[in-house]
């Protein structure tokens, strides 16, 4: 009986954390709605810093990938 109660509490805690995460993602998406691209030119952007090299972009992508908060 004690084990079942512990599992139920853990499940509730996980569900609560997941609900909070969903709410935060929705809040962020709503706040950024005005900055979404509306054309192909917007998607391209300004190209970033003119002095940025391909190596710089690859390095930044690898750092982002290694520190990203997405679920693994």
C-alpha positions as CSV (number, residue, x, y, z in Angstrom):
1,X,0.0,0.0,0.0
2,X,2.8,2.4,0.9
3,X,4.6,1.8,-2.5
4,X,1.4,2.5,-4.4
5,X,0.9,5.8,-2.5
6,X,4.5,6.8,-3.3
7,X,4.1,6.0,-7.0
8,X,0.9,8.0,-7.1
9,X,2.6,11.0,-5.4
10,X,5.5,10.8,-7.9
11,X,3.1,10.6,-10.8
12,X,1.2,13.7,-9.5
13,X,4.5,15.6,-9.1
14,X,5.5,14.7,-12.7
15,X,2.1,15.7,-14.1
16,X,2.3,19.0,-12.2
17,X,5.8,19.7,-13.5
18,X,4.8,18.8,-17.1
19,X,1.7,21.1,-16.8
20,X,3.9,23.9,-15.6
21,X,6.4,23.3,-18.5
22,X,3.6,23.4,-21.0
23,X,2.2,26.6,-19.6
24,X,5.6,28.2,-19.7
25,X,6.2,27.2,-23.3
26,X,2.7,28.5,-24.3
27,X,3.5,31.8,-22.4
28,X,6.8,32.2,-24.3
29,X,5.2,31.3,-27.6
30,X,2.5,33.9,-27.0
31,X,5.0,36.6,-26.1
32,X,7.0,36.0,-29.2
33,X,4.1,35.8,-31.7
34,X,4.8,39.3,-33.1
35,X,8.4,38.4,-34.0
36,X,7.6,35.3,-36.2
37,X,8.7,35.4,-39.8
38,X,6.0,36.3,-42.3
39,X,8.0,36.0,-45.5
40,X,11.0,34.1,-46.9
41,X,13.2,37.2,-46.6
42,X,12.3,37.3,-42.9
43,X,13.4,33.7,-42.5
44,X,16.8,34.5,-44.0
45,X,17.3,37.4,-41.7
46,X,20.3,39.7,-42.0
47,X,22.8,36.8,-42.2
48,X,24.4,37.5,-38.8
49,X,27.7,39.2,-38.2
50,X,29.6,39.7,-41.5
51,X,32.8,38.5,-39.9
52,X,31.3,35.2,-38.7
53,X,32.9,32.2,-40.4
54,X,31.4,28.7,-41.1
55,X,33.6,27.4,-38.3
56,X,32.1,30.0,-35.9
57,X,28.6,28.9,-36.9
58,X,29.5,25.2,-36.4
59,X,31.1,25.9,-33.1
60,X,28.0,27.9,-31.9
61,X,25.7,25.1,-33.1
62,X,27.7,22.5,-31.2
63,X,27.7,24.6,-28.0
64,X,23.9,25.1,-28.4
65,X,23.4,21.3,-28.9
66,X,25.5,20.4,-25.9
67,X,23.8,22.9,-23.6
68,X,20.3,22.9,-25.0
69,X,17.5,22.1,-22.5
70,X,15.5,19.9,-24.9
71,X,14.6,16.5,-23.4
72,X,17.2,13.8,-24.2
